[in-house]
């Protein structure tokens, strides 16, 4: 199977490597010019699922971590038996990640969202109150003075 890459693919992937400081974004292995680590530009959203070759959809991975994503029988080097990006997780791993999400991450995200929403509501109420208590009487006063 041949993959179609844009004509400037070489420069795109090199820009991604530079942006990511020539480090695998999963395990942290360095792959600069003097290192023996082979780096790959990985599509976060796969091209076959509508992902693009845009740098925002690419991240730097070493060859081992990249293989762990695309081959379910491979394991990423630093995750001690856990697959990269959750593509090959078994049911108990999925369940434990779900528990962590709903127990720790979701409440934090919800509280941040509620704080932002309540602040926006506070601003809206303040603006309406100012308009009623200050601007409307000033307009009335201006109208009375002009008559």
N, CA, C and O atoms as CSV, one atom per row, in Angstrom:
chain,resi,resn,atom,element,x,y,z
A,1,UNK,N,N,0.855,-1.174,0.000
A,1,UNK,CA,C,0.000,0.000,0.000
A,1,UNK,C,C,0.901,1.237,0.000
A,1,UNK,O,O,1.753,1.398,0.874
A,2,UNK,N,N,0.703,2.088,-0.970
A,2,UNK,CA,C,1.508,3.303,-1.054
A,2,UNK,C,C,0.696,4.464,-0.503
A,2,UNK,O,O,-0.485,4.627,-0.812
A,3,UNK,N,N,1.353,5.257,0.311
A,3,UNK,CA,C,0.680,6.429,0.879
A,3,UNK,C,C,1.054,7.648,0.047
A,3,UNK,O,O,2.190,7.790,-0.406
A,4,UNK,N,N,0.082,8.515,-0.143
A,4,UNK,CA,C,0.340,9.718,-0.922
A,4,UNK,C,C,0.673,10.855,0.030
A,4,UNK,O,O,-0.138,11.230,0.876
A,5,UNK,N,N,1.852,11.387,-0.114
A,5,UNK,CA,C,2.302,12.515,0.681
A,5,UNK,C,C,2.478,13.714,-0.232
A,5,UNK,O,O,2.729,13.549,-1.426
A,6,UNK,N,N,2.351,14.916,0.309
A,6,UNK,CA,C,2.543,16.099,-0.539
A,6,UNK,C,C,4.000,16.203,-0.986
A,6,UNK,O,O,4.891,15.594,-0.396
A,7,UNK,N,N,4.215,16.966,-2.013
A,7,UNK,CA,C,5.572,17.099,-2.571
A,7,UNK,C,C,6.546,17.712,-1.565
A,7,UNK,O,O,7.752,17.480,-1.658
A,8,UNK,N,N,6.042,18.489,-0.610
A,8,UNK,CA,C,6.911,19.120,0.390
A,8,UNK,C,C,6.915,18.345,1.722
A,8,UNK,O,O,7.213,18.918,2.770
A,9,UNK,N,N,6.585,17.057,1.678
A,9,UNK,CA,C,6.503,16.243,2.888
A,9,UNK,C,C,7.802,16.276,3.695
A,9,UNK,O,O,7.772,16.355,4.923
A,10,UNK,N,N,8.921,16.215,3.016
A,10,UNK,CA,C,10.206,16.214,3.711
A,10,UNK,C,C,10.370,17.470,4.563
A,10,UNK,O,O,10.803,17.386,5.713
A,11,UNK,N,N,10.029,18.626,4.011
A,11,UNK,CA,C,10.174,19.868,4.780
A,11,UNK,C,C,9.127,19.956,5.892
A,11,UNK,O,O,9.418,20.482,6.966
A,12,UNK,N,N,7.909,19.447,5.652
A,12,UNK,CA,C,6.864,19.464,6.683
A,12,UNK,C,C,7.308,18.648,7.887
A,12,UNK,O,O,7.242,19.123,9.021
A,13,UNK,N,N,7.763,17.414,7.646
A,13,UNK,CA,C,8.132,16.557,8.777
A,13,UNK,C,C,9.351,17.113,9.516
A,13,UNK,O,O,9.450,16.980,10.736
A,14,UNK,N,N,10.281,17.736,8.781
A,14,UNK,CA,C,11.442,18.340,9.450
A,14,UNK,C,C,11.017,19.514,10.332
A,14,UNK,O,O,11.588,19.727,11.401
A,15,UNK,N,N,10.016,20.277,9.884
A,15,UNK,CA,C,9.497,21.370,10.708
A,15,UNK,C,C,8.830,20.829,11.976
A,15,UNK,O,O,8.936,21.422,13.049
A,16,UNK,N,N,8.143,19.692,11.832
A,16,UNK,CA,C,7.504,19.063,12.999
A,16,UNK,C,C,8.570,18.576,13.970
A,16,UNK,O,O,8.442,18.776,15.178
A,17,UNK,N,N,9.618,17.940,13.460
A,17,UNK,CA,C,10.715,17.489,14.327
A,17,UNK,C,C,11.316,18.677,15.082
A,17,UNK,O,O,11.574,18.600,16.283
A,18,UNK,N,N,11.534,19.771,14.356
A,18,UNK,CA,C,12.125,20.960,14.986
A,18,UNK,C,C,11.189,21.517,16.052
A,18,UNK,O,O,11.628,21.853,17.152
A,19,UNK,N,N,9.893,21.616,15.729
A,19,UNK,CA,C,8.910,22.117,16.692
A,19,UNK,C,C,8.907,21.281,17.966
A,19,UNK,O,O,8.794,21.812,19.071
A,20,UNK,N,N,9.033,19.955,17.795
A,20,UNK,CA,C,9.002,19.033,18.929
A,20,UNK,C,C,10.388,18.817,19.535
A,20,UNK,O,O,10.589,17.892,20.322
A,21,UNK,N,N,11.339,19.671,19.167
A,21,UNK,CA,C,12.690,19.653,19.719
A,21,UNK,C,C,13.403,18.322,19.455
A,21,UNK,O,O,14.207,17.869,20.270
A,22,UNK,N,N,13.106,17.712,18.330
A,22,UNK,CA,C,13.734,16.457,17.909
A,22,UNK,C,C,13.598,15.371,18.986
A,22,UNK,O,O,14.508,14.566,19.182
A,23,UNK,N,N,12.445,15.358,19.685
A,23,UNK,CA,C,12.198,14.364,20.731
A,23,UNK,C,C,10.904,13.635,20.440
A,23,UNK,O,O,9.931,14.215,19.959
A,24,UNK,N,N,10.918,12.340,20.746
A,24,UNK,CA,C,9.698,11.546,20.662
A,24,UNK,C,C,8.713,12.109,21.683
A,24,UNK,O,O,9.052,12.261,22.857
A,25,UNK,N,N,7.507,12.416,21.244
A,25,UNK,CA,C,6.510,13.011,22.122
A,25,UNK,C,C,5.862,11.991,23.044
A,25,UNK,O,O,5.049,12.349,23.895
A,26,UNK,N,N,6.219,10.720,22.879
A,26,UNK,CA,C,5.715,9.692,23.788
A,26,UNK,C,C,6.753,9.323,24.836
A,26,UNK,O,O,6.473,9.406,26.032
A,27,UNK,N,N,7.936,8.919,24.416
A,27,UNK,CA,C,8.927,8.395,25.364
A,27,UNK,C,C,10.062,9.365,25.660
A,27,UNK,O,O,10.821,9.155,26.606
A,28,UNK,N,N,10.189,10.423,24.864
A,28,UNK,CA,C,11.205,11.422,25.129
A,28,UNK,C,C,12.572,11.138,24.526
A,28,UNK,O,O,13.511,11.901,24.750
A,29,UNK,N,N,12.704,10.043,23.757
A,29,UNK,CA,C,14.002,9.766,23.127
A,29,UNK,C,C,14.358,10.912,22.196
A,29,UNK,O,O,13.505,11.448,21.489
A,30,UNK,N,N,15.637,11.278,22.208
A,30,UNK,CA,C,16.094,12.367,21.350
A,30,UNK,C,C,16.614,11.814,20.037
A,30,UNK,O,O,17.322,10.807,20.007
A,31,UNK,N,N,16.261,12.475,18.967
A,31,UNK,CA,C,16.665,12.015,17.651
A,31,UNK,C,C,17.331,13.091,16.837
A,31,UNK,O,O,17.137,13.155,15.623
A,32,UNK,N,N,18.112,13.941,17.473
A,32,UNK,CA,C,18.789,15.008,16.738
A,32,UNK,C,C,19.779,14.413,15.744
A,32,UNK,O,O,19.910,13.192,15.657
A,33,UNK,N,N,20.459,15.245,15.011
A,33,UNK,CA,C,21.318,14.775,13.921
A,33,UNK,C,C,22.380,13.792,14.384
A,33,UNK,O,O,22.728,12.884,13.628
A,34,UNK,N,N,22.908,13.932,15.589
A,34,UNK,CA,C,23.960,13.041,16.074
A,34,UNK,C,C,23.434,11.779,16.739
A,34,UNK,O,O,24.211,10.861,17.002
A,35,UNK,N,N,22.130,11.708,17.021
A,35,UNK,CA,C,21.568,10.570,17.757
A,35,UNK,C,C,21.238,9.414,16.815
A,35,UNK,O,O,21.081,9.600,15.608
A,36,UNK,N,N,21.138,8.230,17.388
A,36,UNK,CA,C,20.818,7.035,16.606
A,36,UNK,C,C,19.327,6.729,16.572
A,36,UNK,O,O,18.939,5.651,16.121
A,37,UNK,N,N,18.490,7.632,17.031
A,37,UNK,CA,C,17.054,7.383,17.100
A,37,UNK,C,C,16.400,7.847,15.805
A,37,UNK,O,O,16.550,8.997,15.394
A,38,UNK,N,N,15.679,6.940,15.176
A,38,UNK,CA,C,14.955,7.286,13.953
A,38,UNK,C,C,13.626,7.923,14.334
A,38,UNK,O,O,12.854,7.343,15.098
A,39,UNK,N,N,13.358,9.111,13.806
A,39,UNK,CA,C,12.121,9.818,14.106
A,39,UNK,C,C,11.134,9.696,12.959
A,39,UNK,O,O,11.516,9.622,11.792
A,40,UNK,N,N,9.860,9.676,13.315
A,40,UNK,CA,C,8.777,9.648,12.335
A,40,UNK,C,C,7.805,10.776,12.655
A,40,UNK,O,O,7.638,11.147,13.817
A,41,UNK,N,N,7.169,11.318,11.629
A,41,UNK,CA,C,6.086,12.285,11.815
A,41,UNK,C,C,4.789,11.485,11.776
A,41,UNK,O,O,4.431,10.922,10.741
A,42,UNK,N,N,4.091,11.436,12.900
A,42,UNK,CA,C,2.874,10.620,13.041
A,42,UNK,C,C,1.635,11.487,12.873
A,42,UNK,O,O,1.528,12.557,13.471
A,43,UNK,N,N,0.701,11.016,12.056
A,43,UNK,CA,C,-0.581,11.696,11.887
A,43,UNK,C,C,-1.452,11.381,13.101
A,43,UNK,O,O,-1.783,10.219,13.335
A,44,UNK,N,N,-1.824,12.388,13.868
A,44,UNK,CA,C,-2.655,12.198,15.053
A,44,UNK,C,C,-4.024,11.688,14.632
A,44,UNK,O,O,-4.493,10.669,15.138
A,45,UNK,N,N,-4.661,12.387,13.715
A,45,UNK,CA,C,-5.875,11.870,13.084
A,45,UNK,C,C,-5.416,11.234,11.781
A,45,UNK,O,O,-4.920,11.932,10.896
A,46,UNK,N,N,-5.574,9.914,11.648
A,46,UNK,CA,C,-5.063,9.237,10.455
A,46,UNK,C,C,-5.638,9.818,9.163
A,46,UNK,O,O,-6.779,10.279,9.117
A,47,UNK,N,N,-4.821,9.782,8.128
A,47,UNK,CA,C,-5.265,10.297,6.829
A,47,UNK,C,C,-6.499,9.554,6.337
A,47,UNK,O,O,-7.386,10.149,5.724
A,48,UNK,N,N,-6.555,8.237,6.612
A,48,UNK,CA,C,-7.709,7.463,6.138
A,48,UNK,C,C,-8.993,7.823,6.886
A,48,UNK,O,O,-10.087,7.452,6.462
A,49,UNK,N,N,-8.854,8.551,8.006
A,49,UNK,CA,C,-10.029,9.012,8.758
A,49,UNK,C,C,-10.235,10.508,8.592
A,49,UNK,O,O,-10.929,11.136,9.390
A,50,UNK,N,N,-9.634,11.076,7.559
A,50,UNK,CA,C,-9.838,12.488,7.245
A,50,UNK,C,C,-8.757,13.422,7.767
A,50,UNK,O,O,-8.875,14.637,7.613
A,51,UNK,N,N,-7.707,12.887,8.380
A,51,UNK,CA,C,-6.618,13.716,8.889
A,51,UNK,C,C,-5.818,14.331,7.748
A,51,UNK,O,O,-5.777,13.804,6.637
A,52,UNK,N,N,-5.193,15.445,8.049
A,52,UNK,CA,C,-4.437,16.154,7.010
A,52,UNK,C,C,-2.941,16.049,7.271
A,52,UNK,O,O,-2.504,15.492,8.278
A,53,UNK,N,N,-2.171,16.595,6.345
A,53,UNK,CA,C,-0.720,16.669,6.494
A,53,UNK,C,C,-0.310,17.980,7.156
A,53,UNK,O,O,0.866,18.344,7.150
A,54,UNK,N,N,-1.279,18.683,7.724
A,54,UNK,CA,C,-1.009,19.936,8.422
A,54,UNK,C,C,-0.163,19.659,9.660
A,54,UNK,O,O,-0.334,18.631,10.316
A,55,UNK,N,N,0.750,20.578,9.979
A,55,UNK,CA,C,1.643,20.378,11.131
A,55,UNK,C,C,0.864,20.214,12.441
A,55,UNK,O,O,1.346,19.561,13.366
A,56,UNK,N,N,-0.328,20.797,12.526
A,56,UNK,CA,C,-1.136,20.654,13.740
A,56,UNK,C,C,-1.642,19.228,13.924
A,56,UNK,O,O,-2.033,18.846,15.027
A,57,UNK,N,N,-1.638,18.445,12.859
A,57,UNK,CA,C,-2.086,17.061,12.927
A,57,UNK,C,C,-0.908,16.089,12.978
A,57,UNK,O,O,-1.101,14.884,12.819
A,58,UNK,N,N,0.286,16.586,13.194
A,58,UNK,CA,C,1.469,15.737,13.210
A,58,UNK,C,C,2.211,15.869,14.527
A,58,UNK,O,O,2.240,16.943,15.128
A,59,UNK,N,N,2.810,14.775,14.973
A,59,UNK,CA,C,3.687,14.830,16.132
A,59,UNK,C,C,4.862,13.907,15.894
A,59,UNK,O,O,4.768,12.942,15.135
A,60,UNK,N,N,5.976,14.212,16.554
A,60,UNK,CA,C,7.200,13.449,16.398
A,60,UNK,C,C,7.173,12.230,17.306
A,60,UNK,O,O,6.914,12.339,18.505
A,61,UNK,N,N,7.445,11.064,16.720
A,61,UNK,CA,C,7.565,9.824,17.484
A,61,UNK,C,C,8.822,9.093,17.040
A,61,UNK,O,O,9.236,9.190,15.885
A,62,UNK,N,N,9.429,8.354,17.978
A,62,UNK,CA,C,10.533,7.482,17.579
A,62,UNK,C,C,9.922,6.279,16.858
A,62,UNK,O,O,8.716,6.046,16.938
A,63,UNK,N,N,10.745,5.533,16.169
A,63,UNK,CA,C,10.251,4.408,15.384
A,63,UNK,C,C,9.549,3.369,16.267
A,63,UNK,O,O,8.556,2.778,15.842
A,64,UNK,N,N,10.052,3.135,17.496
A,64,UNK,CA,C,9.430,2.146,18.373
A,64,UNK,C,C,8.028,2.571,18.799
A,64,UNK,O,O,7.095,1.769,18.762
A,65,UNK,N,N,7.881,3.823,19.200
A,65,UNK,CA,C,6.559,4.312,19.609
A,65,UNK,C,C,5.601,4.364,18.421
A,65,UNK,O,O,4.412,4.078,18.566
A,66,UNK,N,N,6.113,4.727,17.258
A,66,UNK,CA,C,5.281,4.787,16.062
A,66,UNK,C,C,4.780,3.386,15.696
A,66,UNK,O,O,3.614,3.202,15.346
A,67,UNK,N,N,5.683,2.406,15.783
A,67,UNK,CA,C,5.273,1.027,15.510
A,67,UNK,C,C,4.248,0.537,16.528
A,67,UNK,O,O,3.346,-0.225,16.179
A,68,UNK,N,N,4.378,0.967,17.785
A,68,UNK,CA,C,3.439,0.547,18.814
A,68,UNK,C,C,2.030,1.056,18.521
A,68,UNK,O,O,1.044,0.410,18.876
A,69,UNK,N,N,1.941,2.208,17.876
A,69,UNK,CA,C,0.623,2.745,17.529
A,69,UNK,C,C,-0.007,1.945,16.394
A,69,UNK,O,O,-1.194,1.625,16.435
A,70,UNK,N,N,0.790,1.628,15.391
A,70,UNK,CA,C,0.246,1.018,14.177
A,70,UNK,C,C,0.217,-0.506,14.199
A,70,UNK,O,O,-0.431,-1.116,13.348
A,71,UNK,N,N,0.895,-1.127,15.139
A,71,UNK,CA,C,0.911,-2.592,15.219
A,71,UNK,C,C,0.526,-2.992,16.635
A,71,UNK,O,O,1.283,-2.774,17.581
A,72,UNK,N,N,-0.647,-3.574,16.770
A,72,UNK,CA,C,-1.190,-3.868,18.088
A,72,UNK,C,C,-0.334,-4.836,18.899
A,72,UNK,O,O,-0.460,-4.876,20.123
A,73,UNK,N,N,0.525,-5.609,18.259
A,73,UNK,CA,C,1.364,-6.550,18.995
A,73,UNK,C,C,2.651,-5.907,19.516
A,73,UNK,O,O,3.396,-6.540,20.263
A,74,UNK,N,N,2.919,-4.659,19.130
A,74,UNK,CA,C,4.125,-3.954,19.582
A,74,UNK,C,C,3.792,-3.111,20.803
A,74,UNK,O,O,2.648,-2.690,20.978
A,75,UNK,N,N,4.781,-2.865,21.643
A,75,UNK,CA,C,4.595,-2.040,22.826
A,75,UNK,C,C,5.567,-0.866,22.788
A,75,UNK,O,O,6.697,-0.997,22.318
A,76,UNK,N,N,5.114,0.282,23.287
A,76,UNK,CA,C,5.971,1.466,23.345
A,76,UNK,C,C,7.057,1.244,24.386
A,76,UNK,O,O,6.819,0.575,25.392
A,77,UNK,N,N,8.242,1.793,24.162
A,77,UNK,CA,C,9.380,1.492,25.024
A,77,UNK,C,C,9.250,1.914,26.476
A,77,UNK,O,O,9.756,1.204,27.346
A,78,UNK,N,N,8.600,3.029,26.788
A,78,UNK,CA,C,8.638,3.507,28.169
A,78,UNK,C,C,7.335,3.333,28.915
A,78,UNK,O,O,7.229,3.778,30.058
A,79,UNK,N,N,6.365,2.722,28.334
A,79,UNK,CA,C,5.072,2.645,28.987
A,79,UNK,C,C,4.867,1.312,29.684
A,79,UNK,O,O,3.765,1.027,30.152
A,80,UNK,N,N,5.900,0.494,29.763
A,80,UNK,CA,C,5.899,-0.786,30.485
A,80,UNK,C,C,4.656,-1.619,30.185
A,80,UNK,O,O,3.864,-1.949,31.068
A,81,UNK,N,N,4.521,-1.942,28.910
A,81,UNK,CA,C,3.437,-2.827,28.520
A,81,UNK,C,C,2.154,-2.137,28.128
A,81,UNK,O,O,1.188,-2.801,27.753
A,82,UNK,N,N,2.121,-0.816,28.207
A,82,UNK,CA,C,0.919,-0.101,27.816
A,82,UNK,C,C,1.096,0.460,26.417
A,82,UNK,O,O,2.121,1.077,26.127
A,83,UNK,N,N,0.130,0.260,25.555
A,83,UNK,CA,C,0.238,0.747,24.180
A,83,UNK,C,C,0.153,2.267,24.105
A,83,UNK,O,O,-0.361,2.920,25.014
A,84,UNK,N,N,0.658,2.811,23.021
A,84,UNK,CA,C,0.631,4.246,22.773
A,84,UNK,C,C,-0.762,4.649,22.303
A,84,UNK,O,O,-1.417,3.893,21.586
A,85,UNK,N,N,-1.212,5.823,22.698
A,85,UNK,CA,C,-2.480,6.415,22.256
A,85,UNK,C,C,-3.691,5.535,22.509
A,85,UNK,O,O,-4.759,5.833,21.974
A,86,UNK,N,N,-3.593,4.493,23.275
A,86,UNK,CA,C,-4.731,3.664,23.634
A,86,UNK,C,C,-5.317,2.847,22.506
A,86,UNK,O,O,-6.426,2.330,22.644
A,87,UNK,N,N,-4.611,2.708,21.387
A,87,UNK,CA,C,-5.197,1.992,20.259
A,87,UNK,C,C,-5.304,0.486,20.505
A,87,UNK,O,O,-6.183,-0.165,19.940
A,88,UNK,N,N,-4.431,-0.073,21.331
A,88,UNK,CA,C,-4.463,-1.516,21.530
A,88,UNK,C,C,-4.742,-1.878,22.990
A,88,UNK,O,O,-4.325,-2.941,23.450
A,89,UNK,N,N,-5.436,-1.016,23.716
A,89,UNK,CA,C,-5.717,-1.286,25.120
A,89,UNK,C,C,-6.722,-2.414,25.258
A,89,UNK,O,O,-7.640,-2.543,24.448
A,90,UNK,N,N,-6.544,-3.221,26.279
A,90,UNK,CA,C,-7.555,-4.237,26.541
A,90,UNK,C,C,-8.687,-3.604,27.348
A,90,UNK,O,O,-8.606,-2.437,27.730
A,91,UNK,N,N,-9.729,-4.369,27.602
A,91,UNK,CA,C,-10.929,-3.828,28.242
A,91,UNK,C,C,-10.667,-3.284,29.644
A,91,UNK,O,O,-11.212,-2.240,30.004
A,92,UNK,N,N,-9.851,-3.959,30.437
A,92,UNK,CA,C,-9.604,-3.475,31.806
A,92,UNK,C,C,-8.810,-2.169,31.791
A,92,UNK,O,O,-9.030,-1.302,32.637
A,93,UNK,N,N,-7.882,-2.021,30.830
A,93,UNK,CA,C,-7.140,-0.758,30.713
A,93,UNK,C,C,-8.070,0.373,30.318
A,93,UNK,O,O,-7.974,1.478,30.851
A,94,UNK,N,N,-8.980,0.095,29.375
A,94,UNK,CA,C,-9.954,1.112,28.973
A,94,UNK,C,C,-10.823,1.515,30.160
A,94,UNK,O,O,-11.081,2.698,30.378
A,95,UNK,N,N,-11.269,0.526,30.919
A,95,UNK,CA,C,-12.132,0.787,32.060
A,95,UNK,C,C,-11.400,1.635,33.113
A,95,UNK,O,O,-11.969,2.585,33.649
A,96,UNK,N,N,-10.131,1.286,33.408
A,96,UNK,CA,C,-9.392,2.044,34.423
A,96,UNK,C,C,-9.137,3.469,33.955
A,96,UNK,O,O,-9.172,4.397,34.763
A,97,UNK,N,N,-8.880,3.660,32.657
A,97,UNK,CA,C,-8.711,5.025,32.157
A,97,UNK,C,C,-10.015,5.790,32.246
A,97,UNK,O,O,-10.010,6.987,32.534
A,98,UNK,N,N,-11.137,5.120,32.004
A,98,UNK,CA,C,-12.450,5.757,32.130
A,98,UNK,C,C,-12.725,6.177,33.559
A,98,UNK,O,O,-13.271,7.253,33.799
A,99,UNK,N,N,-12.346,5.328,34.517
A,99,UNK,CA,C,-12.531,5.655,35.930
A,99,UNK,C,C,-11.694,6.874,36.294
A,99,UNK,O,O,-12.168,7.774,36.986
A,100,UNK,N,N,-10.456,6.900,35.832
A,100,UNK,CA,C,-9.587,8.056,36.105
A,100,UNK,C,C,-10.193,9.321,35.514
A,100,UNK,O,O,-10.209,10.369,36.160
A,101,UNK,N,N,-10.699,9.220,34.269
A,101,UNK,CA,C,-11.306,10.380,33.609
A,101,UNK,C,C,-12.472,10.910,34.426
A,101,UNK,O,O,-12.507,12.096,34.756
A,102,UNK,N,N,-13.436,10.041,34.761
A,102,UNK,CA,C,-14.644,10.498,35.437
A,102,UNK,C,C,-14.396,10.873,36.890
A,102,UNK,O,O,-15.135,11.685,37.446
A,103,UNK,N,N,-13.370,10.299,37.523
A,103,UNK,CA,C,-13.105,10.580,38.930
A,103,UNK,C,C,-12.266,11.835,39.128
A,103,UNK,O,O,-12.510,12.603,40.059
A,104,UNK,N,N,-11.285,12.049,38.266
A,104,UNK,CA,C,-10.346,13.145,38.497
A,104,UNK,C,C,-10.415,14.247,37.452
A,104,UNK,O,O,-10.533,15.421,37.804
A,105,UNK,N,N,-10.346,13.900,36.198
A,105,UNK,CA,C,-10.216,14.904,35.144
A,105,UNK,C,C,-11.536,15.632,34.873
A,105,UNK,O,O,-11.562,16.860,34.786
A,106,UNK,N,N,-12.634,14.875,34.741
A,106,UNK,CA,C,-13.922,15.491,34.434
A,106,UNK,C,C,-14.347,16.523,35.476
A,106,UNK,O,O,-14.760,17.619,35.096
A,107,UNK,N,N,-14.263,16.218,36.793
A,107,UNK,CA,C,-14.668,17.240,37.772
A,107,UNK,C,C,-13.844,18.526,37.680
A,107,UNK,O,O,-14.376,19.619,37.876
A,108,UNK,N,N,-12.554,18.399,37.385
A,108,UNK,CA,C,-11.721,19.591,37.250
A,108,UNK,C,C,-12.148,20.397,36.034
A,108,UNK,O,O,-12.307,21.615,36.114
A,109,UNK,N,N,-12.334,19.714,34.906
A,109,UNK,CA,C,-12.764,20.417,33.696
A,109,UNK,C,C,-14.135,21.054,33.894
A,109,UNK,O,O,-14.373,22.172,33.438
A,110,UNK,N,N,-15.037,20.348,34.571
A,110,UNK,CA,C,-16.377,20.875,34.828
A,110,UNK,C,C,-16.314,22.108,35.711
A,110,UNK,O,O,-17.011,23.089,35.452
A,111,UNK,N,N,-15.484,22.075,36.759
A,111,UNK,CA,C,-15.399,23.233,37.651
A,111,UNK,C,C,-14.816,24.444,36.926
A,111,UNK,O,O,-15.241,25.574,37.166
A,112,UNK,N,N,-13.852,24.216,36.046
A,112,UNK,CA,C,-13.299,25.324,35.264
A,112,UNK,C,C,-14.370,25.899,34.351
A,112,UNK,O,O,-14.523,27.117,34.256
A,113,UNK,N,N,-15.114,25.019,33.675
A,113,UNK,CA,C,-16.173,25.465,32.774
A,113,UNK,C,C,-17.234,26.248,33.537
A,113,UNK,O,O,-17.677,27.300,33.077
A,114,UNK,N,N,-17.646,25.746,34.696
A,114,UNK,CA,C,-18.660,26.435,35.493
A,114,UNK,C,C,-18.158,27.798,35.972
A,114,UNK,O,O,-18.925,28.759,36.026
A,115,UNK,N,N,-16.881,27.881,36.317
A,115,UNK,CA,C,-16.298,29.156,36.740
A,115,UNK,C,C,-16.362,30.162,35.600
A,115,UNK,O,O,-16.737,31.316,35.809
A,116,UNK,N,N,-15.999,29.735,34.404
A,116,UNK,CA,C,-16.026,30.626,33.238
A,116,UNK,C,C,-17.452,31.065,32.943
A,116,UNK,O,O,-17.705,32.246,32.704
A,117,UNK,N,N,-18.387,30.117,32.961
A,117,UNK,CA,C,-19.787,30.443,32.668
A,117,UNK,C,C,-20.343,31.392,33.722
A,117,UNK,O,O,-21.028,32.355,33.378
A,118,UNK,N,N,-20.063,31.141,34.997
A,118,UNK,CA,C,-20.594,32.010,36.046
A,118,UNK,C,C,-19.987,33.410,35.950
A,118,UNK,O,O,-20.666,34.399,36.226
A,119,UNK,N,N,-18.712,33.501,35.561
A,119,UNK,CA,C,-18.091,34.811,35.395
A,119,UNK,C,C,-18.751,35.570,34.241
A,119,UNK,O,O,-19.003,36.770,34.347
A,120,UNK,N,N,-19.029,34.865,33.139
A,120,UNK,CA,C,-19.698,35.510,32.003
A,120,UNK,C,C,-21.099,35.989,32.414
A,120,UNK,O,O,-21.527,37.076,32.028
A,121,UNK,N,N,-21.803,35.173,33.194
A,121,UNK,CA,C,-23.123,35.545,33.674
A,121,UNK,C,C,-23.034,36.768,34.589
A,121,UNK,O,O,-23.863,37.674,34.508
A,122,UNK,N,N,-22.019,36.787,35.459
A,122,UNK,CA,C,-21.788,37.935,36.339
A,122,UNK,C,C,-21.571,39.203,35.511
A,122,UNK,O,O,-22.144,40.249,35.817
A,123,UNK,N,N,-20.748,39.115,34.467
A,123,UNK,CA,C,-20.501,40.279,33.612
A,123,UNK,C,C,-21.784,40.750,32.934
A,123,UNK,O,O,-22.043,41.950,32.853
A,124,UNK,N,N,-22.580,39.808,32.452
A,124,UNK,CA,C,-23.833,40.155,31.785
A,124,UNK,C,C,-24.774,40.870,32.751
A,124,UNK,O,O,-25.370,41.889,32.403
A,125,UNK,N,N,-24.904,40.339,33.954
A,125,UNK,CA,C,-25.784,40.961,34.947
A,125,UNK,C,C,-25.266,42.352,35.313
A,125,UNK,O,O,-26.052,43.286,35.470
A,126,UNK,N,N,-23.961,42.487,35.448
A,126,UNK,CA,C,-23.369,43.786,35.778
A,126,UNK,C,C,-23.654,44.810,34.684
A,126,UNK,O,O,-24.014,45.950,34.976
A,127,UNK,N,N,-23.494,44.409,33.439
A,127,UNK,CA,C,-23.740,45.321,32.315
A,127,UNK,C,C,-25.207,45.740,32.281
A,127,UNK,O,O,-25.511,46.919,32.096
A,128,UNK,N,N,-26.110,44.788,32.458
A,128,UNK,CA,C,-27.547,45.102,32.444
A,128,UNK,C,C,-27.881,46.032,33.604
A,128,UNK,O,O,-28.626,46.998,33.436
A,129,UNK,N,N,-27.335,45.744,34.772
A,129,UNK,CA,C,-27.585,46.592,35.942
A,129,UNK,C,C,-27.078,48.006,35.716
A,129,UNK,O,O,-27.773,48.969,36.038
A,130,UNK,N,N,-25.886,48.144,35.171
A,130,UNK,CA,C,-25.344,49.473,34.876
A,130,UNK,C,C,-26.229,50.226,33.899
A,130,UNK,O,O,-26.473,51.423,34.048
A,131,UNK,N,N,-26.699,49.509,32.908
A,131,UNK,CA,C,-27.544,50.144,31.904
A,131,UNK,C,C,-28.835,50.649,32.536
A,131,UNK,O,O,-29.294,51.746,32.221
A,132,UNK,N,N,-29.419,49.855,33.423
A,132,UNK,CA,C,-30.684,50.240,34.050
A,132,UNK,C,C,-30.469,51.357,35.068
A,132,UNK,O,O,-31.235,52.320,35.111
A,133,UNK,N,N,-29.424,51.226,35.888
A,133,UNK,CA,C,-29.259,52.164,37.004
A,133,UNK,C,C,-28.519,53.444,36.637
A,133,UNK,O,O,-28.692,54.456,37.316
A,134,UNK,N,N,-27.701,53.434,35.590
A,134,UNK,CA,C,-26.908,54.624,35.275
A,134,UNK,C,C,-27.271,55.213,33.924
A,134,UNK,O,O,-27.569,56.404,33.830
A,135,UNK,N,N,-27.252,54.413,32.895
A,135,UNK,CA,C,-27.426,54.932,31.534
A,135,UNK,C,C,-28.854,55.422,31.305
A,135,UNK,O,O,-29.052,56.508,30.759
A,136,UNK,N,N,-29.852,54.635,31.716
A,136,UNK,CA,C,-31.246,55.039,31.496
A,136,UNK,C,C,-31.568,56.359,32.202
A,136,UNK,O,O,-32.152,57.242,31.573
A,137,UNK,N,N,-31.207,56.534,33.497
A,137,UNK,CA,C,-31.482,57.839,34.132
A,137,UNK,C,C,-30.737,59.000,33.474
A,137,UNK,O,O,-31.263,60.110,33.392
A,138,UNK,N,N,-29.498,58.743,33.000
A,138,UNK,CA,C,-28.755,59.807,32.315
A,138,UNK,C,C,-29.449,60.217,31.020
A,138,UNK,O,O,-29.503,61.403,30.695
A,139,UNK,N,N,-29.972,59.261,30.290
A,139,UNK,CA,C,-30.703,59.584,29.054
A,139,UNK,C,C,-31.960,60.400,29.375
A,139,UNK,O,O,-32.294,61.353,28.672
A,140,UNK,N,N,-32.648,60.005,30.450
A,140,UNK,CA,C,-33.861,60.714,30.852
A,140,UNK,C,C,-33.510,62.150,31.249
A,140,UNK,O,O,-34.212,63.094,30.883
A,141,UNK,N,N,-32.425,62.302,31.994
A,141,UNK,CA,C,-31.972,63.623,32.407
A,141,UNK,C,C,-31.599,64.481,31.203
A,141,UNK,O,O,-31.943,65.661,31.140
A,142,UNK,N,N,-30.903,63.887,30.263
A,142,UNK,CA,C,-30.510,64.607,29.040
A,142,UNK,C,C,-31.733,65.047,28.256
A,142,UNK,O,O,-31.756,66.143,27.696
A,143,UNK,N,N,-32.750,64.194,28.214
A,143,UNK,CA,C,-33.982,64.533,27.488
A,143,UNK,C,C,-34.715,65.680,28.185
A,143,UNK,O,O,-35.232,66.589,27.536
A,144,UNK,N,N,-34.749,65.621,29.518
A,144,UNK,CA,C,-35.415,66.680,30.264
A,144,UNK,C,C,-34.693,68.015,30.103
A,144,UNK,O,O,-35.330,69.061,29.983
A,145,UNK,N,N,-33.378,67.974,30.102
A,145,UNK,CA,C,-32.606,69.215,29.947
A,145,UNK,C,C,-32.717,69.801,28.562
A,145,UNK,O,O,-32.657,71.019,28.393
A,146,UNK,N,N,-32.877,68.947,27.565
A,146,UNK,CA,C,-32.978,69.455,26.198
A,146,UNK,C,C,-34.348,70.033,25.902
A,146,UNK,O,O,-34.490,70.826,24.971
A,147,UNK,N,N,-35.360,69.658,26.667
A,147,UNK,CA,C,-36.714,70.187,26.439
A,147,UNK,C,C,-36.884,71.538,26.959
A,147,UNK,O,O,-37.966,72.113,26.842
